[in-house]
Amino acid sequence: MEIILLERIKRLGNIGDFVNVKDGYARNYLLVRNKALRVTAENRAKFEVQKELIEKNNAEKKAVALKHLDKIKDKTFVIIRQAGDDGRLYGSVTNKDIASILVTNYSIDTPVENIILHGKIKEMGFHHITVELHADVEAKIRVVIARSEEEAKNELKKEVEKEELNKKKESDGKKANTAAKGKKDKDSQDNEEVEVELEEELEIGLEEINE
């Protein structure tokens, strides 16, 4: 089905773009959520008349998304769940659970399909999640799953220590690279000086021969 986009859709297009998508995707998602119009002569004319208003509304939505981003970016949420001794949950944590946390704690109403879990959450520990607040605005958050608040605190402590260790390794690596580069530059400079000296000696030798 050919449609006109009423807002920017990732990996699909920008406002006003004419794109072809599968019928099911158009009918069950884009059209019912007012994210697009089916291409017809009437809808073409309708879009042209409302284009300025559509772009204004999109800018307002983006502004709201940026405010929401400030509230939750880099946040770590704690979820208490039952789990076995092996750390596997009795059930799983879904994007619906994350959506509920966002609404309850931050009054951010986000469609569950905009909450990206990078794999199924079926084990205790830390999990990284992406929240698509707008086509141009993403929030990176973390969730720690534990059986108790005390366990969650311990997991948080371990994660902080792990991050500090990684930062130290990264810093040490950069220092080592800088030192290696400095040595390489010095060796290169020394080689250039030796070459210059050899060239000068060769010129002197040739002058003496010529004399």
ROSE-4610 file (N, C-alpha, C; in Angstrom, 1 decimal, always signed):
// ROSE-4610
residu = [M/M/M/E/E/E/I/I/I/I/I/I/L/L/L/L/L/L/E/E/E/R/R/R/I/I/I/K/K/K/R/R/R/L/L/L/G/G/G/N/N/N/I/I/I/G/G/G/D/D/D/F/F/F/V/V/V/N/N/N/V/V/V/K/K/K/D/D/D/G/G/G/Y/Y/Y/A/A/A/R/R/R/N/N/N/Y/Y/Y/L/L/L/L/L/L/V/V/V/R/R/R/N/N/N/K/K/K/A/A/A/L/L/L/R/R/R/V/V/V/T/T/T/A/A/A/E/E/E/N/N/N/R/R/R/A/A/A/K/K/K/F/F/F/E/E/E/V/V/V/Q/Q/Q/K/K/K/E/E/E/L/L/L/I/I/I/E/E/E/K/K/K/N/N/N/N/N/N/A/A/A/E/E/E/K/K/K/K/K/K/A/A/A/V/V/V/A/A/A/L/L/L/K/K/K/H/H/H/L/L/L/D/D/D/K/K/K/I/I/I/K/K/K/D/D/D/K/K/K/T/T/T/F/F/F/V/V/V/I/I/I/I/I/I/R/R/R/Q/Q/Q/A/A/A/G/G/G/D/D/D/D/D/D/G/G/G/R/R/R/L/L/L/Y/Y/Y/G/G/G/S/S/S/V/V/V/T/T/T/N/N/N/K/K/K/D/D/D/I/I/I/A/A/A/S/S/S/I/I/I/L/L/L/V/V/V/T/T/T/N/N/N/Y/Y/Y/S/S/S/I/I/I/D/D/D/T/T/T/P/P/P/V/V/V/E/E/E/N/N/N/I/I/I/I/I/I/L/L/L/H/H/H/G/G/G/K/K/K/I/I/I/K/K/K/E/E/E/M/M/M/G/G/G/F/F/F/H/H/H/H/H/H/I/I/I/T/T/T/V/V/V/E/E/E/L/L/L/H/H/H/A/A/A/D/D/D/V/V/V/E/E/E/A/A/A/K/K/K/I/I/I/R/R/R/V/V/V/V/V/V/I/I/I/A/A/A/R/R/R/S/S/S/E/E/E/E/E/E/E/E/E/A/A/A/K/K/K/N/N/N/E/E/E/L/L/L/K/K/K/K/K/K/E/E/E/V/V/V/E/E/E/K/K/K/E/E/E/E/E/E/L/L/L/N/N/N/K/K/K/K/K/K/K/K/K/E/E/E/S/S/S/D/D/D/G/G/G/K/K/K/K/K/K/A/A/A/N/N/N/T/T/T/A/A/A/A/A/A/K/K/K/G/G/G/K/K/K/K/K/K/D/D/D/K/K/K/D/D/D/S/S/S/Q/Q/Q/D/D/D/N/N/N/E/E/E/E/E/E/V/V/V/E/E/E/V/V/V/E/E/E/L/L/L/E/E/E/E/E/E/E/E/E/L/L/L/E/E/E/I/I/I/G/G/G/L/L/L/E/E/E/E/E/E/I/I/I/N/N/N/E/E/E]
num = [1/1/1/2/2/2/3/3/3/4/4/4/5/5/5/6/6/6/7/7/7/8/8/8/9/9/9/10/10/10/11/11/11/12/12/12/13/13/13/14/14/14/15/15/15/16/16/16/17/17/17/18/18/18/19/19/19/20/20/20/21/21/21/22/22/22/23/23/23/24/24/24/25/25/25/26/26/26/27/27/27/28/28/28/29/29/29/30/30/30/31/31/31/32/32/32/33/33/33/34/34/34/35/35/35/36/36/36/37/37/37/38/38/38/39/39/39/40/40/40/41/41/41/42/42/42/43/43/43/44/44/44/45/45/45/46/46/46/47/47/47/48/48/48/49/49/49/50/50/50/51/51/51/52/52/52/53/53/53/54/54/54/55/55/55/56/56/56/57/57/57/58/58/58/59/59/59/60/60/60/61/61/61/62/62/62/63/63/63/64/64/64/65/65/65/66/66/66/67/67/67/68/68/68/69/69/69/70/70/70/71/71/71/72/72/72/73/73/73/74/74/74/75/75/75/76/76/76/77/77/77/78/78/78/79/79/79/80/80/80/81/81/81/82/82/82/83/83/83/84/84/84/85/85/85/86/86/86/87/87/87/88/88/88/89/89/89/90/90/90/91/91/91/92/92/92/93/93/93/94/94/94/95/95/95/96/96/96/97/97/97/98/98/98/99/99/99/100/100/100/101/101/101/102/102/102/103/103/103/104/104/104/105/105/105/106/106/106/107/107/107/108/108/108/109/109/109/110/110/110/111/111/111/112/112/112/113/113/113/114/114/114/115/115/115/116/116/116/117/117/117/118/118/118/119/119/119/120/120/120/121/121/121/122/122/122/123/123/123/124/124/124/125/125/125/126/126/126/127/127/127/128/128/128/129/129/129/130/130/130/131/131/131/132/132/132/133/133/133/134/134/134/135/135/135/136/136/136/137/137/137/138/138/138/139/139/139/140/140/140/141/141/141/142/142/142/143/143/143/144/144/144/145/145/145/146/146/146/147/147/147/148/148/148/149/149/149/150/150/150/151/151/151/152/152/152/153/153/153/154/154/154/155/155/155/156/156/156/157/157/157/158/158/158/159/159/159/160/160/160/161/161/161/162/162/162/163/163/163/164/164/164/165/165/165/166/166/166/167/167/167/168/168/168/169/169/169/170/170/170/171/171/171/172/172/172/173/173/173/174/174/174/175/175/175/176/176/176/177/177/177/178/178/178/179/179/179/180/180/180/181/181/181/182/182/182/183/183/183/184/184/184/185/185/185/186/186/186/187/187/187/188/188/188/189/189/189/190/190/190/191/191/191/192/192/192/193/193/193/194/194/194/195/195/195/196/196/196/197/197/197/198/198/198/199/199/199/200/200/200/201/201/201/202/202/202/203/203/203/204/204/204/205/205/205/206/206/206/207/207/207/208/208/208/209/209/209/210/210/210/211/211/211]
x = [+0.8/+0.0/+0.9/+0.5/+1.3/+0.6/+1.5/+1.0/+1.7/+1.1/+1.8/+2.1/+3.4/+3.7/+3.3/+2.7/+2.3/+3.3/+4.3/+5.4/+6.6/+7.8/+8.9/+8.9/+9.1/+9.1/+10.5/+11.2/+12.5/+12.5/+13.6/+13.8/+12.7/+11.9/+10.8/+10.8/+10.8/+10.8/+10.4/+10.3/+10.0/+8.6/+8.2/+6.9/+6.7/+5.6/+5.3/+5.8/+6.6/+7.2/+6.1/+6.2/+5.3/+6.0/+5.6/+6.3/+5.3/+5.9/+5.1/+5.4/+4.3/+4.5/+3.5/+3.7/+2.8/+1.4/+0.4/-1.0/-1.3/-0.8/-1.1/-0.4/+0.8/+1.5/+0.8/+0.3/-0.4/-1.7/-2.5/-3.9/-3.8/-3.0/-3.0/-2.1/-1.3/-0.4/-0.4/+0.1/+0.3/-1.0/-2.0/-3.3/-4.1/-4.2/-5.1/-4.4/-3.1/-2.4/-2.2/-2.8/-2.7/-1.3/-0.5/+0.9/+1.0/+0.0/+0.0/-1.4/-1.4/-2.7/-2.5/-3.5/-3.4/-3.4/-2.6/-2.4/-3.7/-4.4/-5.5/-5.5/-6.2/-6.2/-6.7/-7.7/-8.3/-7.3/-6.6/-5.6/-4.4/-4.0/-2.9/-3.3/-4.5/-4.9/-5.0/-5.6/-5.7/-4.4/-3.4/-2.0/-1.4/-1.6/-1.0/-1.6/-2.9/-3.6/-3.2/-2.9/-2.6/-1.1/-0.3/+1.1/+1.8/+1.5/+2.1/+1.7/+0.4/-0.1/+0.5/+0.7/+1.2/+2.7/+3.4/+4.8/+4.9/+4.0/+4.0/+3.7/+2.7/+2.4/+3.5/+4.2/+5.4/+6.5/+6.7/+7.7/+7.4/+6.1/+5.6/+5.8/+5.5/+5.7/+7.2/+8.0/+9.5/+9.9/+9.4/+9.8/+9.3/+8.2/+7.7/+8.6/+9.0/+9.9/+11.2/+11.7/+13.0/+12.9/+11.8/+11.5/+11.5/+10.8/+10.8/+12.2/+12.9/+14.3/+15.1/+15.0/+15.7/+15.3/+14.1/+13.6/+14.2/+14.4/+14.7/+16.0/+16.7/+17.9/+19.0/+19.6/+20.6/+20.1/+18.8/+18.2/+18.3/+18.4/+18.4/+17.1/+16.3/+15.0/+15.2/+14.6/+14.7/+13.3/+13.4/+12.2/+12.4/+11.5/+11.6/+10.8/+11.4/+10.7/+11.2/+10.4/+10.8/+11.7/+12.7/+13.6/+14.2/+14.7/+15.3/+16.7/+17.3/+18.7/+19.7/+19.3/+20.2/+20.0/+19.1/+19.0/+17.9/+17.3/+16.3/+14.9/+14.3/+13.0/+11.9/+10.9/+9.7/+8.7/+8.9/+8.2/+9.3/+8.9/+9.8/+9.3/+10.3/+9.9/+9.7/+8.6/+8.3/+8.3/+8.1/+8.0/+6.8/+5.8/+4.6/+4.9/+5.8/+6.3/+7.0/+7.9/+8.6/+7.7/+6.7/+5.8/+5.0/+4.7/+3.9/+4.8/+6.1/+7.0/+7.1/+7.2/+7.3/+6.0/+4.9/+3.6/+3.5/+3.7/+3.5/+4.5/+5.8/+6.8/+7.1/+6.8/+7.2/+6.1/+4.9/+3.8/+4.1/+4.9/+5.3/+4.6/+3.6/+2.8/+3.4/+4.1/+4.8/+4.3/+4.0/+3.5/+4.5/+4.0/+4.9/+5.8/+5.4/+6.3/+7.4/+7.4/+8.5/+9.5/+9.2/+10.2/+10.9/+12.2/+13.0/+13.8/+13.4/+14.2/+15.2/+16.5/+17.5/+17.6/+16.6/+16.5/+15.5/+15.0/+14.1/+14.7/+14.0/+14.5/+13.9/+14.8/+14.3/+15.3/+16.3/+17.3/+17.5/+17.9/+18.2/+19.5/+19.7/+20.8/+20.4/+21.4/+21.3/+20.9/+20.0/+19.5/+19.4/+19.9/+19.8/+18.6/+17.9/+16.7/+16.7/+16.1/+16.0/+14.5/+14.2/+12.8/+12.8/+12.0/+11.8/+10.7/+11.1/+10.1/+9.6/+10.4/+10.0/+10.9/+10.6/+11.5/+12.9/+13.0/+14.4/+14.9/+14.2/+14.6/+14.5/+15.7/+15.8/+16.4/+15.8/+16.4/+17.0/+18.2/+18.8/+18.7/+18.0/+17.8/+18.3/+18.4/+18.8/+17.8/+17.6/+16.8/+17.6/+17.5/+18.1/+17.0/+17.1/+16.1/+16.7/+15.9/+16.4/+15.3/+15.6/+14.6/+14.2/+15.1/+14.8/+15.5/+15.2/+15.8/+17.3/+17.6/+19.0/+19.8/+19.2/+19.9/+20.1/+19.1/+19.2/+20.3/+20.5/+21.5/+22.9/+23.0/+24.3/+24.6/+23.6/+23.8/+24.2/+23.6/+23.9/+25.4/+25.8/+27.2/+28.2/+27.8/+28.7/+28.8/+27.7/+27.7/+28.5/+28.4/+29.2/+30.7/+31.1/+32.5/+33.0/+32.1/+32.4/+32.7/+31.8/+31.9/+33.2/+33.5/+34.7/+35.9/+35.9/+37.0/+37.2/+36.1/+36.1/+36.6/+36.2/+36.7/+38.2/+38.7/+40.1/+40.9/+40.3/+41.0/+41.0/+39.9/+39.8/+40.8/+40.9/+41.9/+43.3/+43.6/+45.0/+45.3/+44.3/+44.5/+44.9/+44.1/+44.4/+45.8/+46.2/+47.5/+48.6/+48.4/+49.3/+49.4/+48.3/+48.3/+49.0/+48.8/+49.4/+50.9/+51.4/+52.8/+53.4/+52.7/+53.3/+53.4/+52.4/+52.4/+53.6/+53.8/+54.9/+56.2/+56.4/+57.6/+57.8/+56.7/+56.8/+57.2/+56.6/+57.0/+58.4/+58.9/+60.3/+61.2/+60.9/+61.7/+61.8/+60.6/+60.6/+61.4/+61.4/+62.2/+63.7/+64.0/+65.4/+65.9/+65.1/+65.5/+65.7/+64.8/+64.9/+66.2/+66.6/+67.8/+69.0/+69.0/+70.1/+70.2/+69.1/+69.1/+69.7/+69.3/+69.9/+71.4/+71.8/+73.3/+74.0/+73.5/+74.1/+74.2/+73.1/+73.1/+74.1/+74.3/+75.3/+76.7/+76.9/+78.2/+78.5/+77.5/+77.7/+78.1/+77.4/+77.7/+79.1/+79.5/+80.9/+81.9/+81.6/+82.5/+82.6/+81.5/+81.6/+82.3/+82.2/+82.9/+84.4/+84.8/+86.2/+86.8/+86.0/+86.5/+86.6/+85.6/+85.7/+86.9/+87.3/+88.4/+89.7]
y = [-1.2/+0.0/+1.3/+2.2/+3.5/+4.5/+5.1/+6.0/+7.3/+8.3/+9.6/+9.7/+9.8/+9.9/+11.2/+11.1/+12.3/+12.7/+11.8/+12.1/+11.2/+11.6/+10.8/+9.5/+8.4/+7.1/+6.5/+6.0/+5.4/+4.4/+4.4/+3.4/+3.4/+4.5/+4.5/+5.8/+6.9/+8.2/+9.4/+10.6/+11.8/+12.3/+13.3/+13.9/+14.2/+13.8/+14.1/+13.1/+12.2/+11.2/+10.2/+9.8/+8.8/+7.5/+6.5/+5.2/+4.0/+2.9/+1.7/+0.8/+0.3/-0.6/-1.8/-2.8/-3.9/-3.5/-4.0/-3.7/-3.8/-4.9/-5.1/-4.0/-3.7/-2.7/-1.3/-1.0/+0.2/+0.3/-0.8/-0.8/-0.9/-1.8/-2.1/-1.2/-0.4/+0.5/+1.9/+2.1/+3.5/+4.3/+3.7/+4.4/+4.6/+3.6/+3.6/+4.6/+4.8/+5.7/+7.1/+7.3/+8.6/+9.0/+8.0/+8.3/+8.4/+8.1/+8.2/+8.2/+8.6/+8.6/+7.7/+7.0/+6.2/+7.2/+6.9/+7.9/+7.8/+8.9/+9.1/+10.6/+10.9/+12.3/+13.2/+12.8/+13.5/+13.7/+12.7/+12.7/+13.6/+13.5/+14.4/+15.8/+16.2/+17.6/+17.9/+17.0/+17.2/+17.5/+16.7/+16.8/+18.2/+18.6/+19.9/+21.0/+20.9/+22.0/+22.0/+20.8/+20.7/+20.5/+20.6/+20.3/+21.2/+22.4/+23.4/+23.0/+22.7/+22.3/+21.0/+20.0/+18.7/+18.9/+19.7/+19.9/+20.6/+21.5/+22.3/+21.3/+20.4/+19.4/+18.5/+18.1/+17.2/+17.9/+19.1/+19.9/+20.0/+20.1/+20.2/+18.8/+17.7/+16.4/+16.1/+16.6/+16.4/+17.2/+18.4/+19.2/+18.5/+17.9/+17.1/+15.9/+15.3/+14.1/+14.5/+15.6/+16.1/+16.3/+16.8/+17.0/+15.7/+14.7/+13.4/+12.8/+13.0/+12.5/+13.0/+14.2/+14.8/+14.1/+13.6/+13.0/+11.6/+10.8/+9.4/+8.9/+9.8/+9.3/+8.9/+7.7/+7.1/+6.7/+6.6/+6.2/+4.7/+4.2/+2.8/+2.5/+1.6/+1.2/-0.1/-0.3/-1.5/-2.2/-3.5/-4.3/-5.6/-5.8/-6.9/-8.1/-9.2/-10.4/-11.6/-12.7/-14.0/-14.7/-15.4/-16.1/-17.3/-18.2/-19.4/-19.1/-20.1/-20.0/-19.8/-20.2/-20.0/-18.6/-17.8/-16.4/-16.3/-17.4/-17.3/-16.9/-16.0/-15.4/-16.4/-16.4/-17.2/-16.3/-16.4/-15.5/-14.6/-13.4/-12.5/-11.1/-10.2/-8.7/-8.3/-7.6/-7.3/-5.7/-5.3/-3.9/-3.2/-4.1/-3.5/-3.1/-3.9/-3.6/-2.3/-2.1/-0.8/+0.4/+0.1/+1.2/+1.6/+0.6/+0.9/+1.7/+1.4/+2.2/+3.7/+3.8/+5.2/+6.0/+5.4/+6.1/+6.4/+5.4/+5.6/+6.6/+6.5/+7.3/+8.7/+8.7/+9.9/+10.5/+9.9/+10.4/+10.4/+9.4/+9.3/+8.1/+8.4/+7.4/+7.0/+5.9/+5.5/+4.1/+4.1/+2.8/+1.7/+0.5/-0.6/-1.0/-0.8/-1.1/-0.1/+1.0/+2.0/+1.7/+0.6/+0.2/-1.0/-0.8/-1.9/-2.6/-3.9/-4.7/-5.5/-5.4/-6.0/-7.5/-8.2/-9.6/-9.8/-11.0/-11.3/-11.2/-10.6/-10.4/-11.6/-12.6/-13.8/-14.1/-13.2/-13.4/-12.2/-12.4/-11.3/-10.6/-9.4/-8.6/-7.4/-6.8/-5.5/-5.8/-5.0/-5.1/-3.7/-3.5/-2.2/-2.1/-1.0/-0.8/+0.6/+0.6/+1.8/+2.2/+3.5/+4.0/+5.0/+4.7/+5.7/+6.6/+7.8/+8.8/+9.6/+9.6/+10.3/+9.7/+9.9/+9.4/+9.9/+11.1/+11.7/+11.7/+11.1/+11.2/+9.8/+9.3/+8.0/+8.2/+7.4/+7.4/+6.1/+6.0/+4.8/+4.7/+3.6/+3.4/+1.9/+1.7/+0.4/-0.1/-1.4/-2.1/-3.1/-3.1/-4.1/-5.0/-6.3/-7.2/-8.0/-8.0/-8.6/-9.2/-10.1/-10.7/-9.9/-8.9/-8.0/-6.7/-5.7/-4.4/-4.5/-5.4/-5.6/-6.1/-7.1/-7.7/-6.7/-5.8/-4.8/-3.8/-3.4/-2.5/-3.2/-4.5/-5.2/-5.2/-5.4/-5.4/-4.1/-3.0/-1.7/-1.4/-1.8/-1.6/-2.3/-3.5/-4.3/-3.6/-3.1/-2.5/-1.2/-0.4/+0.8/+0.5/-0.6/-1.0/-1.4/-2.2/-2.7/-1.5/-0.5/+0.7/+1.4/+1.6/+2.3/+1.6/+0.2/-0.6/-0.4/-0.4/-0.3/+1.1/+2.1/+3.5/+3.6/+2.9/+2.9/+2.2/+1.1/+0.3/+1.2/+1.8/+2.7/+3.8/+4.4/+5.5/+5.1/+3.9/+3.3/+3.0/+2.5/+2.2/+3.4/+4.5/+5.8/+6.3/+6.2/+6.7/+5.8/+4.5/+3.6/+4.0/+4.2/+4.6/+5.9/+6.9/+8.2/+8.0/+7.2/+7.0/+6.3/+5.3/+4.6/+5.5/+6.4/+7.3/+8.3/+8.7/+9.7/+9.0/+7.7/+7.0/+6.8/+6.5/+6.3/+7.6/+8.7/+10.0/+10.4/+10.1/+10.4/+9.5/+8.2/+7.3/+7.8/+8.3/+8.8/+10.0/+10.9/+12.1/+11.8/+10.8/+10.4/+9.8/+9.0/+8.5/+9.6/+10.6/+11.7/+12.4/+12.6/+13.3/+12.5/+11.2/+10.4/+10.4/+10.4/+10.5/+11.8/+12.9/+14.2/+14.2/+13.7/+13.6/+12.8/+11.7/+10.9/+11.6/+12.4/+13.1/+14.2/+14.9/+15.9/+15.4/+14.2/+13.6/+13.2/+12.7/+12.3/+13.5/+14.6/+15.9/+16.3/+16.3/+16.7/+15.8/+14.5/+13.5/+13.8/+14.1/+14.4/+15.6/+16.6/+17.9/+17.7/+16.8/+16.5/+15.8/+14.9/+14.1/+15.1/+16.0/+16.9/+17.8/+18.2/+19.1/+18.3]
z = [+0.0/+0.0/+0.0/-0.8/-0.8/+0.2/+1.0/+2.0/+2.0/+2.7/+2.9/+4.4/+4.8/+6.2/+6.8/+8.0/+8.7/+9.8/+10.0/+11.0/+10.5/+11.0/+10.7/+11.3/+10.5/+11.0/+10.7/+11.8/+11.6/+10.5/+9.7/+8.7/+7.6/+7.6/+6.6/+5.8/+6.6/+5.9/+6.7/+6.1/+6.8/+6.5/+7.2/+7.0/+5.5/+4.9/+3.5/+2.5/+3.0/+2.0/+1.6/+0.3/-0.2/-0.2/+0.5/+0.7/+0.5/+0.1/+0.0/+1.2/+1.8/+2.9/+2.8/+3.6/+3.6/+4.1/+3.5/+3.9/+5.4/+6.0/+7.4/+8.3/+7.9/+8.7/+8.6/+7.4/+7.2/+8.0/+7.8/+8.4/+9.9/+10.4/+11.8/+12.7/+12.1/+12.9/+12.4/+11.1/+10.7/+10.5/+9.9/+9.6/+10.9/+11.7/+12.9/+14.0/+13.9/+14.9/+14.3/+13.1/+12.5/+12.2/+11.8/+11.5/+9.9/+9.2/+7.8/+7.2/+5.9/+5.1/+3.9/+3.5/+2.3/+1.1/+0.1/-1.0/-1.9/-1.9/-2.8/-3.3/-4.3/-4.7/-3.6/-2.9/-1.8/-0.7/-0.3/+0.8/+0.4/-0.8/-1.3/-1.1/-1.5/-1.3/+0.2/+1.0/+2.4/+3.1/+2.7/+3.3/+3.0/+1.7/+1.3/+2.1/+2.4/+3.1/+4.6/+5.1/+6.6/+6.9/+5.8/+6.0/+7.1/+7.1/+8.0/+9.5/+9.6/+11.0/+11.4/+10.5/+10.8/+11.3/+10.6/+11.0/+12.3/+12.6/+13.9/+15.0/+14.8/+15.8/+16.1/+15.0/+15.2/+16.0/+15.7/+16.5/+18.0/+18.3/+19.6/+20.3/+19.6/+20.1/+20.4/+19.6/+19.8/+21.0/+21.2/+22.4/+23.7/+23.7/+24.8/+25.1/+24.0/+24.1/+24.7/+24.3/+24.9/+26.4/+26.8/+28.3/+29.0/+28.4/+29.0/+29.0/+28.0/+27.9/+29.1/+29.5/+30.6/+31.9/+32.0/+33.2/+33.4/+32.3/+32.4/+31.9/+31.1/+30.5/+31.5/+31.2/+32.1/+33.5/+33.6/+34.9/+35.0/+36.3/+36.6/+37.4/+36.9/+37.6/+38.3/+39.4/+40.2/+40.1/+39.7/+39.7/+40.5/+41.5/+42.4/+41.8/+41.6/+41.1/+41.8/+41.8/+42.3/+41.3/+41.8/+40.9/+41.6/+40.8/+41.4/+41.9/+42.5/+42.9/+41.8/+40.6/+39.4/+38.8/+39.4/+38.9/+37.8/+37.4/+36.4/+37.0/+36.3/+36.9/+36.7/+37.6/+37.4/+36.5/+35.2/+34.3/+33.6/+33.2/+32.6/+32.8/+32.5/+32.5/+31.1/+30.8/+29.5/+29.3/+28.0/+27.8/+28.4/+28.7/+29.4/+30.8/+31.4/+32.8/+32.8/+31.8/+31.7/+31.5/+30.6/+30.3/+31.5/+32.4/+33.6/+34.6/+34.6/+35.5/+35.0/+33.7/+33.2/+33.4/+33.3/+33.6/+35.1/+35.9/+37.3/+38.0/+37.6/+38.2/+37.5/+36.2/+35.5/+34.6/+34.7/+33.8/+32.4/+31.9/+30.5/+29.9/+29.1/+28.4/+27.1/+27.1/+25.9/+25.3/+24.0/+23.5/+23.7/+24.1/+24.4/+23.3/+22.0/+20.9/+20.8/+21.5/+21.5/+22.6/+23.4/+24.4/+23.9/+23.6/+23.0/+24.0/+24.3/+25.1/+24.2/+24.6/+23.7/+24.1/+23.8/+24.2/+25.3/+25.5/+26.6/+27.9/+28.9/+30.2/+31.1/+31.3/+32.1/+33.2/+33.4/+34.4/+35.3/+36.5/+37.4/+36.9/+37.4/+37.0/+36.2/+35.5/+34.8/+33.3/+32.8/+31.5/+30.9/+29.7/+29.0/+28.1/+28.1/+27.4/+26.7/+25.5/+24.7/+24.7/+25.0/+25.0/+23.8/+22.8/+21.7/+22.0/+22.5/+22.9/+21.7/+20.6/+19.4/+18.3/+17.0/+16.0/+16.1/+16.6/+16.8/+18.2/+19.1/+20.5/+21.2/+21.6/+22.3/+23.7/+24.6/+26.0/+26.3/+26.8/+27.2/+28.7/+29.1/+30.6/+30.9/+32.2/+32.7/+33.7/+33.8/+34.7/+35.5/+36.8/+37.6/+38.2/+37.9/+38.4/+39.6/+40.7/+41.9/+42.7/+43.7/+44.5/+45.7/+46.0/+47.2/+47.0/+47.8/+47.7/+48.0/+49.0/+49.4/+48.3/+47.6/+46.4/+45.3/+45.1/+44.1/+44.5/+45.8/+46.2/+45.9/+46.2/+46.0/+44.5/+43.6/+42.2/+41.7/+42.2/+41.9/+42.2/+43.4/+43.9/+42.9/+42.6/+41.7/+40.3/+39.8/+38.5/+38.5/+39.6/+39.7/+39.7/+40.5/+40.6/+39.2/+38.5/+37.2/+36.2/+36.3/+35.4/+35.7/+37.0/+37.3/+36.8/+36.9/+36.4/+34.9/+34.2/+32.8/+32.4/+33.1/+32.8/+33.0/+34.1/+34.4/+33.3/+32.8/+31.8/+30.5/+30.2/+29.0/+29.1/+30.3/+30.5/+30.4/+31.0/+30.9/+29.5/+28.7/+27.3/+26.5/+26.8/+26.1/+26.4/+27.7/+28.1/+27.4/+27.3/+26.7/+25.2/+24.5/+23.1/+22.9/+23.8/+23.7/+23.8/+24.8/+25.1/+23.9/+23.3/+22.1/+20.9/+20.8/+19.7/+19.8/+21.1/+21.4/+21.1/+21.4/+21.2/+19.7/+19.0/+17.5/+16.8/+17.3/+16.7/+17.0/+18.2/+18.6/+17.7/+17.6/+16.8/+15.3/+14.8/+13.5/+13.3/+14.4/+14.3/+14.4/+15.2/+15.3/+14.0/+13.4/+12.1/+11.0/+11.0/+10.1/+10.3/+11.6/+12.0/+11.5/+11.6/+11.2/+9.7/+9.0/+7.5/+7.1/+7.8/+7.4/+7.6/+8.7/+9.0/+8.0/+7.5/+6.5/+5.2/+4.9/+3.6/+3.7/+4.8/+5.0/+4.8/+5.5/+5.4/+4.0/+3.2/+1.9/+1.0/+1.2/+0.5/+0.7/+2.0/+2.4/+1.7/+1.7/+1.1/-0.4/-1.1/-2.5/-2.8/-1.9/-2.1/-2.0/-1.0/-0.9/-2.1/-2.6/-3.8/-5.0/-5.1/-6.3/-6.2/-4.9/-4.7/-5.2]
